[in-house]
Amino acid sequence: MSPTTARTPVFVGREAELADLVQAARAAEGGDSQAVLVRGETGVGKTRLVEELLRAVEPGAAVVAVGGCVEFGADGFPFAPFSEILRSLWQHFPDEVLAASSGREALLARILPDLDVPALAARDDDVTRLFALITRILERLASEQPLVLVIEDLHWADAFTRDLLGSLCRTRRAGKLLIVGTYRTDDVRRGHPLRPLLASLDRVRSVRRVDLSRFSRGEVTAQLTGILGASPDPDVVRDIFDRSDGNAFFVEELARAHLDHVGTGLDDLRDVLLTRLDPLPEASQRIVRTAAQGGAVIGYPLLKAVTGLPEDALIDALRAAVLAQILVPEPNGTGYRFRYSLMREAVRASLLPGERALINRQYAEALEAAPSLAGTQELSGRLAQHWHAAHDEVKASHMTVAAAEEAGNGHALLAGGRHDTEAYDRLPRTQATASRPEPEERAEPVSSRGLTPRETEVLGLVARGYSNRRIAEELVISQKTTSHHVSSILAKLSASGRTEAAAIAYQYGLLPTPTP
């Protein structure tokens, strides 16, 4: 089966942002040249917004030329966007382009190979002369009809493109010119060569800025409705919204995975996400891999204890990961979380089996040595999880029982799923037998009560004695979504509490039954 295309067929949200762009286009049509910078994180929908602007421009009323910057070494591919723009303009208006470049055709041919003009020897001032020539061509065309130039991916712009764009934006020119530039905010970090240009344009009143944020839950619902062709199941919305964090591209990819029934939906995203780790120093990559096993939020003291790095080295490694937009500090300053939930999923999935076991053993040993690094009510549950992932089932089984006792859940071990079944089998027979529940008779089997696969997964963790916060971290969903799932489970099973829900699930075989 070929992968389903999940591009959103309808334009979702962004009404105010689109209105700003259309207003700029109207002003340019009236002879007041404009520039707009559209900025936002990777995958948030910058290109889609610009496409909607171009659709909104009256057909035939404006000339549109699009050029993209190309990643090439440290400073982009020279002249790439303007070479592409001039090629488009030459194809549609050859006479006007030739008239504007009269006497300088050989110079223009350096970035426009379509011109059949003999090459001239290079001169030291070629860049300056090209700068002036391109400006004259654009002014000539914009004097006769509205001209819309779109320059995408400015985070990859070369020095020539940055300088020319800055001049075009800063100088008030007669004509009907609209320039729209897009760039990724998560790529323009401290020291990036685009930052000086952005700082200078902040002082130019004729340059507008359009910031794109992530989608709200309602906007994700609208996006999924467009992709799926029908109103999505609320559980699907919750799952995709929590995992995508409202990023439009991630929503599309997860929706495609949902349509194709291909599991978690990480296959196509993993390479895209993990490439962001490649430029990091090895110490930072190690920190990211370690943090991925520590939960949705990992405290700085715990991370320091687990890694064993000197504090200066740890801070340097964390700084690189933060500047690369992989990790973000918690607002209260106590720890870190992944910028994207899907990034954490991808990193966890990329760990080698031995590596995963080692990291979890380090977590377990750190927590045993300093229990205060974890919440008192979460310590046993966290230790059970880490020891199980470290393949120490004896310690995992004892911690699972302790977690169940702490949660007041006598059935937690029995209903915990395949991992806890293994731990149960290692317990002394008397302890296992004493833990067996004696639930009341039920008229209707659990399997007919409408639990979704996600609710079944949550139920398994409830039965293991996990708190809502720990379930949220384990499944990479919000605590609010977790609470909704637990409430739904209790209602569907007619259970008065978490303990009774686990007992019912065990009685009717929804969760695997251990054999003592």
C-alpha positions in Angstrom: 0.0 0.0 0.0 1.5 3.4 -0.9 1.6 6.0 1.8 -1.4 8.3 1.9 -1.0 12.0 1.2 -2.1 13.9 4.2 -1.6 17.4 3.1 -4.4 19.5 4.6 -6.9 20.3 1.8 -8.4 23.2 3.7 -6.7 26.3 5.0 -7.0 26.3 8.8 -6.8 29.4 11.1 -4.3 32.1 10.3 -7.1 34.6 9.5 -5.4 37.5 11.1 -2.0 36.6 9.6 -3.4 36.2 6.1 -5.2 39.5 6.5 -1.9 41.3 7.3 -0.4 39.8 4.1 -3.3 40.8 2.0 -3.3 44.3 3.4 0.4 44.6 2.5 -0.4 43.4 -1.1 -3.1 46.0 -1.4 -0.8 48.7 -0.3 1.8 47.6 -2.8 -0.8 47.6 -5.6 -1.5 51.2 -4.7 2.2 52.2 -5.2 3.4 51.9 -1.6 6.1 49.2 -1.8 6.0 46.8 1.2 8.0 44.0 2.8 6.7 41.2 5.1 8.8 38.7 7.1 6.9 35.5 7.9 8.6 33.7 10.7 7.9 30.6 12.8 9.4 27.2 13.8 9.9 24.4 11.4 6.7 22.9 10.1 4.4 25.5 11.5 2.9 26.5 8.1 4.8 29.4 6.7 4.8 28.2 3.1 1.1 27.3 3.3 0.3 30.9 4.5 2.2 32.4 1.6 0.5 30.1 -0.9 -2.9 31.4 0.5 -1.7 34.9 -0.1 -0.8 34.2 -3.7 -4.3 32.6 -4.2 -5.8 35.7 -2.7 -4.0 38.0 -5.1 -6.3 38.7 -8.1 -5.3 36.5 -11.0 -3.5 38.6 -13.6 -3.4 41.6 -11.3 0.2 41.0 -10.2 3.4 39.3 -11.3 4.6 36.7 -8.9 8.1 35.3 -8.8 9.3 32.8 -6.1 12.9 32.0 -5.1 14.3 29.9 -2.4 17.6 30.0 -0.5 19.6 26.8 -0.7 21.6 25.3 2.2 25.2 25.2 1.0 28.1 25.3 3.5 28.1 27.9 6.2 26.6 30.8 4.2 24.1 29.5 1.7 24.4 29.1 -2.1 25.4 32.4 -3.7 22.6 34.3 -5.5 20.2 31.3 -5.4 16.8 33.1 -4.7 17.4 36.0 -7.0 18.8 33.8 -9.8 15.5 31.8 -9.6 13.4 35.0 -9.4 15.2 36.5 -12.4 14.8 33.3 -14.4 11.0 33.4 -13.8 10.8 37.1 -14.8 13.0 36.5 -17.9 10.7 33.7 -19.1 7.6 35.9 -18.7 8.9 39.3 -19.6 12.1 38.9 -21.7 11.8 42.3 -23.4 11.4 44.2 -20.2 14.3 42.4 -18.5 16.6 43.0 -21.5 15.6 46.7 -21.7 16.4 47.2 -18.0 19.7 45.4 -18.3 20.7 47.0 -21.6 24.5 47.2 -21.9 25.0 44.8 -18.9 23.7 41.6 -20.4 27.0 39.8 -19.9 26.9 40.7 -16.3 23.4 39.5 -15.8 24.3 36.2 -17.5 26.5 35.4 -14.5 23.4 34.5 -12.5 21.0 34.1 -15.4 22.5 31.4 -17.7 19.4 31.5 -20.0 20.8 34.6 -21.6 22.8 33.6 -24.7 25.5 36.2 -24.1 29.3 35.7 -24.3 30.9 35.7 -20.9 33.2 38.5 -19.9 36.2 38.4 -17.7 35.5 38.7 -14.0 36.0 42.0 -12.2 36.5 42.8 -8.6 33.3 44.9 -8.5 31.0 42.3 -10.1 29.0 41.9 -7.0 28.4 45.6 -6.6 27.4 45.9 -10.2 25.0 42.9 -10.0 23.5 44.4 -6.9 22.6 47.6 -8.8 21.5 45.8 -11.9 19.0 43.5 -10.1 17.6 46.5 -8.3 17.1 48.3 -11.5 15.3 45.3 -13.2 13.0 44.9 -10.2 12.2 48.6 -10.1 11.5 48.7 -13.8 9.0 45.8 -13.7 7.4 47.1 -10.5 6.8 50.5 -12.1 4.4 48.9 -14.7 2.4 46.4 -12.6 2.3 45.0 -9.1 5.3 42.7 -8.5 5.3 40.1 -5.7 8.6 38.5 -4.8 8.7 35.6 -2.4 12.0 34.6 -0.9 11.8 31.4 1.1 14.1 29.9 3.8 16.0 33.1 4.6 17.8 31.2 7.3 19.9 29.7 4.5 20.5 33.1 2.7 23.9 33.9 1.4 25.6 37.3 2.1 24.7 38.7 -1.3 21.0 37.8 -0.8 21.0 39.3 2.7 22.6 42.6 1.6 20.3 43.0 -1.4 17.2 42.2 0.6 18.2 44.7 3.2 18.7 47.4 0.6 15.3 46.7 -1.0 13.5 46.7 2.3 15.2 49.8 3.8 15.0 52.1 0.8 11.7 53.6 0.0 11.2 53.1 -3.7 8.5 54.2 -6.1 6.7 51.3 -7.6 4.3 48.4 -6.7 6.7 45.9 -5.1 5.8 43.5 -2.4 8.6 41.3 -0.9 7.7 38.4 1.3 10.5 36.5 3.1 10.1 33.4 5.3 12.5 31.9 7.8 12.6 29.4 10.6 13.0 30.9 14.0 14.4 27.7 15.5 17.3 27.8 13.0 18.2 31.5 13.5 20.1 31.1 16.8 22.6 33.4 18.4 25.5 34.2 16.1 23.4 33.3 12.9 24.4 35.5 10.0 20.7 36.5 9.4 20.4 38.1 12.8 22.1 41.4 12.0 19.8 41.9 9.0 16.7 41.1 11.1 17.8 43.6 13.8 18.3 46.3 11.2 14.9 45.7 9.7 13.2 45.9 13.1 13.8 49.6 12.8 12.2 50.0 9.4 8.5 50.9 9.7 7.6 49.7 6.2 8.7 46.1 7.1 5.9 44.1 8.6 6.4 40.9 10.7 4.0 38.0 10.8 4.6 35.5 13.6 3.1 32.0 13.2 2.4 30.1 16.4 1.4 26.4 16.8 -2.2 25.4 16.3 -4.7 25.3 19.1 -6.6 22.1 19.8 -9.6 23.5 17.9 -7.4 24.3 14.9 -5.9 20.8 15.0 -9.4 19.4 15.0 -10.3 21.5 11.9 -7.0 20.4 10.3 -7.8 16.7 11.0 -11.4 17.1 9.7 -10.0 18.4 6.4 -7.5 15.6 6.1 -9.8 12.8 7.2 -12.8 14.1 5.4 -15.0 13.7 8.5 -15.0 14.8 12.1 -12.3 12.9 13.9 -12.8 10.8 17.0 -12.1 12.9 20.1 -9.5 10.3 21.2 -7.7 10.7 17.9 -7.7 14.5 18.3 -6.3 14.3 21.8 -3.6 11.9 20.8 -2.4 13.8 17.8 -2.7 17.2 19.4 -0.6 16.0 22.4 2.0 14.3 20.3 2.3 17.0 17.6 2.2 20.0 20.1 0.1 21.8 17.5 2.8 21.8 14.8 0.9 21.6 11.5 3.5 19.4 9.7 3.5 16.9 12.6 -0.3 16.8 12.5 -0.2 16.0 8.8 2.3 13.2 9.3 0.5 11.7 12.3 -2.8 11.9 10.4 -1.2 10.1 7.5 0.0 7.3 9.9 -3.5 7.1 11.3 -5.0 6.8 7.8 -2.5 4.1 6.8 -2.7 2.3 10.1 1.1 2.2 10.5 1.4 2.4 14.3 3.0 5.3 16.0 3.6 7.4 12.9 7.3 8.0 13.7 8.8 6.2 10.7 8.7 9.2 8.3 9.4 11.8 11.0 12.3 10.1 12.7 15.0 11.0 10.2 13.7 14.6 10.0 13.7 15.1 13.7 17.0 13.3 14.4 18.9 15.3 11.9 18.7 18.2 14.3 20.9 16.3 16.6 23.7 15.8 14.1 25.4 19.2 14.6 25.5 18.9 18.3 28.7 18.0 20.2 28.8 14.4 21.3 28.4 15.4 25.0 25.1 17.3 24.1 23.8 14.3 22.1 24.5 12.1 25.1 22.6 14.5 27.3 19.6 14.5 24.9 19.6 10.6 24.8 19.7 10.5 28.6 17.0 13.1 29.0 14.7 11.2 26.7 14.5 8.4 29.2 13.8 10.7 32.1 10.2 11.6 31.5 8.5 14.6 30.0 10.3 16.9 32.4 13.7 16.1 33.9 15.1 18.0 36.9 18.6 19.4 36.6 19.8 17.7 39.8 18.6 14.3 38.6 20.2 14.9 35.2 23.5 15.8 36.9 23.4 12.7 39.0 22.6 10.4 36.1 25.2 11.7 33.7 28.0 12.1 36.3 29.4 15.0 34.3 31.2 17.9 36.0 28.8 20.8 36.3 30.6 23.1 33.9 30.6 20.4 31.2 27.0 19.5 31.8 25.9 23.2 31.5 27.9 23.6 28.3 26.3 20.4 26.8 22.8 21.6 27.9 23.4 25.1 26.4 24.2 23.6 23.0 21.0 21.5 23.2 18.9 24.5 24.2 20.4 26.7 21.5 19.6 24.0 18.9 16.0 24.1 20.1 16.1 20.4 21.2 15.6 21.1 24.9 13.9 24.1 26.5 14.2 25.1 30.2 11.2 24.9 32.4 9.8 28.3 33.3 10.4 27.7 37.0 14.1 27.0 36.3 14.2 23.6 37.9 14.7 21.4 34.8 14.3 20.8 31.1 11.8 19.3 28.6 11.9 18.5 24.9 10.7 21.3 22.6 8.7 18.7 20.7 7.1 15.6 22.3 7.7 13.8 19.0 11.4 14.6 19.3 11.5 12.8 22.6 9.7 9.8 21.0 12.2 9.7 18.1 15.2 9.9 20.4 13.8 7.1 22.6 13.1 5.0 19.6 16.7 5.5 18.3 18.4 4.2 21.4 20.2 0.9 21.1 18.9 -1.9 23.4 22.1 -2.0 25.5 22.2 1.8 25.6 18.6 2.1 26.8 19.2 -0.5 29.5 22.4 1.4 30.7 20.6 4.8 30.8 17.7 3.3 32.8 20.1 1.6 35.2 21.9 4.9 35.8 18.5 6.5 36.6 17.5 3.8 39.0 20.9 3.9 40.8 20.7 7.7 41.0 17.2 7.6 42.5 18.1 4.9 45.0 21.1 6.9 46.1 19.1 10.1 46.4 15.4 9.5 46.7 14.7 13.2 47.0 15.5 13.6 43.3 12.0 12.1 42.6 8.7 12.9 44.1 7.9 10.9 47.2 4.7 9.4 45.7 6.5 8.6 42.5 9.7 7.1 43.6 8.7 3.4 43.6 6.8 3.7 40.4 9.8 5.4 38.7 12.2 2.8 40.1 10.0 0.0 38.9 10.0 1.5 35.4 13.7 2.1 35.3 14.7 -1.3 36.7 12.4 -3.1 34.3 13.9 -1.2 31.3 17.3 -2.1 32.7 16.3 -5.8 32.6 16.6 -6.3 36.4 13.2 -7.9 36.9 13.8 -8.9 40.5 14.2 -5.3 41.6 11.5 -4.2 39.2 9.0 -6.7 40.8 9.7 -5.4 44.3 9.3 -1.8 43.2 6.1 -2.6 41.4 4.6 -4.1 44.5 5.8 -1.1 46.5 4.2 1.3 44.0 0.9 -0.6 44.1 0.9 -0.4 47.9 1.8 3.3 47.9 -1.1 3.9 45.5 -3.5 1.8 47.6 -4.0 -0.4 44.6 -4.1 -4.0 45.7 -4.6 -5.2 42.1 -1.9 -3.1 40.4 0.5 -5.9 39.9 -2.0 -8.3 38.6 -3.5 -6.0 36.0 -0.3 -4.2 34.9 0.2 -5.8 31.4 2.8 -8.1 30.1 5.8 -6.4 31.8 4.2 -6.7 35.3 3.1 -10.3 34.5 6.8 -11.1 34.1 7.5 -9.4 37.4 4.6 -11.2 39.1 6.0 -14.6 38.1 9.2 -13.8 40.0 7.4 -13.1 43.3 7.2 -15.7 46.0 4.0 -17.7 45.6 2.5 -16.6 48.9 2.8 -12.9 47.9 1.4 -13.4 44.5 -1.6 -15.5 45.8 -2.3 -12.9 48.4 -2.5 -10.2 45.8 -5.1 -12.0 43.7 -8.4 -9.9 43.6 -11.8 -11.3 44.3 -13.9 -8.9 42.2 -17.7 -8.8 42.2 -19.6 -10.5 39.4 -20.4 -8.2 36.4 -23.2 -8.7 34.0 -21.3 -7.4 31.0 -17.8 -8.2 29.9 -15.3 -5.3 29.8 -14.5 -5.9 26.1 -18.0 -4.7 25.2 -17.8 -1.5 27.1 -16.1 0.6 24.5 -12.6 1.1 25.8 -10.4 2.5 23.1 -6.8 1.2 22.6 -5.4 4.3 24.3 -7.7 3.8 27.3 -6.6 0.2 27.5 -3.0 1.4 27.6 -3.8 4.0 30.3 -5.7 1.3 32.3 -2.6 -0.9 32.3 -0.6 2.0 33.8 -3.3 2.8 36.3 -3.2 -0.9 37.4 0.6 -0.6 37.9 0.0 2.2 40.4 1.1 5.1 38.2 -0.2 8.5 39.0 -1.8 10.7 36.3 1.4 12.7 36.0 3.5 9.6 35.5 1.1 8.2 32.9 1.3 11.5 31.1 5.1 11.3 31.0 5.1 7.7 29.9 2.7 8.1 27.1 3.9 11.6 26.1 0.4 13.2 26.6 -0.8 16.0 28.8 -2.0 15.5 32.4 -5.4 16.9 31.3 -5.7 14.3 28.6 -4.7 11.6 31.1 -7.3 12.7 33.5 -9.9 12.6 30.8 -8.9 9.0 29.9 -9.0 7.9 33.5 -12.5 9.4 34.0 -13.7 7.8 30.8 -12.4 4.4 31.9 -14.1 4.6 35.3 -17.4 5.6 33.6 -17.2 2.8 31.0 -16.4 0.2 33.6 -18.9 1.5 36.1 -16.0 1.5 38.6 -15.9 3.6 41.8 -12.2 4.0 41.6 -8.8 3.0 40.1 -8.5 -0.2 42.2 -11.9 -1.4 41.2 -11.2 -0.6 37.5 -8.1 -2.8 37.7 -10.0 -5.6 39.3 -12.7 -5.5 36.7 -10.2 -5.5 33.9 -8.4 -8.5 35.4 -11.7 -10.4 35.9 -12.8 -10.1 32.3 -9.4 -10.5 30.7 -8.9 -7.0 29.3 -5.4 -7.1 30.7 -3.3 -10.3 30.7 -3.9 -12.7 33.6 -0.8 -13.8 35.5 -0.4 -17.4 36.5 1.2 -17.8 40.0 
